[in-house]
Amino acid sequence: MRKIELKKPGKHVIELKKPGKHVIELTHEGEEVEIVGIFETKDEELMEVEVIIHHRASSTQATTTLKGVARDKSQLKFKGRIIIDKNCGQSNSFLTERILLLSDQAYGEVTPNLEILTDDVKCSHAATISNISEENLFYLMSRGLSKKKAEELIVDGFLR
């Protein structure tokens, strides 16, 4: 488990680069954090990423975006959780989890969870698992790109 406590108030950006459990604690009033994680799996790899955003002070803000691409027979699992403690009103938190599957045998799983223990907060999540649409591939291939190059462009755009 990787525990991240922001040391001073203000705006912070955290890049998650490794799988595992990550706990981010917002402990100062007015603190803001943007959390971004980009992950790719291939072959028969299994990768699990768990992110817990814990609001322990009022008027805190967090935006969390997890994106991933699963190829071949790999598995990619995202588990995101937002906790807003009692007396932490006027906090705002949003969690996005998106996985793109690049084969029929790839597997993706997203599990968003909200635990809100106070009033006067904004908290929500979005979660999707999808494949590349045949229409998108056809469009790029009709412009002279190979299927492989078209797929690479779509994946690159998705991860940005």
C-alpha positions as a printed Julia matrix, in Angstrom:
160×3 Matrix{Float64}:
   0.0     0.0     0.0
   1.23    3.46   -0.91
  -0.12    6.16    1.41
   0.12    9.75    0.15
  -0.59   12.56    2.58
  -0.33   16.01    1.06
   2.14   17.94    3.22
   0.88   21.48    2.65
  -2.32   23.19    1.52
  -2.68   24.16   -2.13
  -2.99   22.43   -5.49
  -1.26   19.11   -6.12
  -0.93   16.72   -9.05
  -0.23   13.03   -8.41
   0.68   10.6   -11.19
   0.09    6.95  -10.4
   2.52    4.8   -12.37
   2.45    1.47  -10.54
  -0.38   -0.94   -9.77
  -1.38   -1.68   -6.19
  -3.26    0.19   -3.5
  -2.86    3.97   -3.27
  -4.4     6.04   -0.45
  -4.5     9.81   -0.91
  -5.5    11.86    2.14
  -6.63   15.48    1.97
  -6.02   16.8     5.48
  -5.87   20.6     5.05
  -8.87   22.84    4.48
  -8.99   24.12    0.89
  -6.59   21.48   -0.43
  -6.96   20.42   -4.09
  -5.54   17.38   -5.86
  -5.64   15.95   -9.36
  -4.83   12.23   -9.52
  -4.05   10.61  -12.88
  -3.21    6.99  -13.6
  -2.53    5.49  -17.05
  -2.08    1.72  -17.26
  -1.58   -0.87  -20.01
  -1.62   -4.67  -19.83
  -0.68   -7.31  -22.4
  -0.16  -11.06  -22.86
  -1.7   -12.81  -19.82
  -0.82  -10.08  -17.33
  -3.15   -9.29  -14.41
  -3.01   -5.74  -13.06
  -5.06   -4.35  -10.17
  -5.14   -0.68   -9.23
  -6.98    0.52   -6.13
  -7.26    4.22   -5.3
  -8.79    5.6    -2.12
  -9.31    9.36   -1.94
  -9.97   10.31    1.67
 -11.28   13.81    2.43
 -10.4    14.5     6.07
 -10.84   18.3     5.94
 -13.58   20.62    4.7
 -13.54   22.51    1.41
 -11.24   19.98   -0.27
 -11.35   19.02   -3.95
 -10.19   15.93   -5.81
 -10.39   14.87   -9.44
  -9.29   11.3   -10.11
  -8.88    9.81  -13.59
  -7.84    6.19  -14.16
  -7.47    5.01  -17.76
  -6.26    1.7   -19.03
  -5.83   -0.48  -22.08
  -6.01   -4.29  -21.91
  -4.54   -6.31  -24.79
  -4.34  -10.02  -25.63
  -5.57  -12.18  -22.71
  -4.68   -9.66  -20.02
  -6.85   -8.44  -17.17
  -7.07   -4.88  -15.85
  -9.06   -4.04  -12.72
  -9.71   -0.58  -11.26
 -11.19   -0.08   -7.82
 -11.8     3.54   -6.84
 -13.23    4.79   -3.57
 -14.01    8.29   -2.34
 -14.48    8.84    1.39
 -15.69   12.17    2.76
 -15.57   12.28    6.56
 -18.06   13.92    8.92
 -17.67   17.69    9.21
 -15.95   17.89    5.82
 -18.67   19.84    4.05
 -18.12   21.89    0.92
 -15.85   19.18   -0.44
 -15.94   18.17   -4.1
 -14.69   14.88   -5.54
 -15.03   13.16   -8.92
 -13.76    9.71   -9.95
 -13.44    8.49  -13.55
 -12.46    4.9   -14.42
 -12.18    3.93  -18.1
 -10.82    0.75  -19.71
 -10.39    0.03  -23.42
 -10.29   -3.65  -24.42
  -8.21   -4.45  -27.5
  -9.09   -8.12  -27.89
 -12.07  -10.4   -27.33
 -10.08  -12.24  -24.67
  -9.0    -9.15  -22.69
 -10.88   -8.45  -19.46
 -11.64   -5.2   -17.68
 -13.34   -4.47  -14.38
 -14.19   -1.12  -12.77
 -15.58   -0.7    -9.27
 -16.36    2.86   -8.15
 -17.46    3.4    -4.55
 -18.6     6.49   -2.64
 -18.73    6.81    1.15
 -20.14   10.2     2.11
 -20.57   10.88    5.83
 -21.62   14.55    5.71
 -23.88   17.01    3.9
 -23.11   19.86    1.51
 -20.71   18.01   -0.82
 -20.47   17.25   -4.53
 -19.35   13.73   -5.21
 -19.8    11.51   -8.26
 -18.19    8.9   -10.48
 -18.12    7.62  -14.05
 -17.03    4.17  -15.19
 -16.82    2.56  -18.65
 -15.38   -0.51  -20.32
 -15.45   -0.56  -24.1
 -13.86   -1.83  -27.29
 -12.69    0.18  -30.27
 -15.69    0.59  -32.52
 -15.54   -0.92  -36.0
 -16.79    2.41  -37.38
 -13.8     4.29  -35.96
 -11.37    1.72  -37.36
 -13.11    1.75  -40.74
 -13.01    5.55  -40.92
  -9.24    5.71  -40.29
  -8.51    2.76  -42.57
 -10.54    4.38  -45.37
  -8.09    7.3   -45.08
  -5.18    5.01  -45.92
  -4.05    3.85  -42.48
  -3.37    0.2   -41.7
  -5.55   -1.44  -39.05
  -2.59   -1.51  -36.67
  -1.79    2.2   -37.15
  -5.48    3.14  -36.82
  -5.69    1.19  -33.56
  -2.51    2.88  -32.26
  -3.97    6.35  -32.96
  -7.23    5.52  -31.21
  -5.39    4.11  -28.17
  -3.11    7.15  -28.02
  -6.08    9.5   -28.14
  -7.91    7.5   -25.47
  -4.97    7.59  -23.06
  -4.41   11.32  -23.48
